[in-house]
Amino acid sequence: MIAADLERLAAAQLGDGGWDVDYLQISPAGKLDWRGVATLRAIDILRANGVV
């Protein structure tokens, strides 16, 4: 179900407005770098599907 996956993605948004990475981080700095990528990807997916 695509709708359920979109709801899950939207619900994963953190209080600061971003999304966390879903893989084992090598370093704290790497986590911060990839959080931006994950956030932009989530926003792009949600916009493309009319959620935001």
Secondary structure as UniProt FT lines:
FT   HELIX           2..11
FT   TURN            15..16
FT   HELIX           28..48
FT   TURN            49..50
//
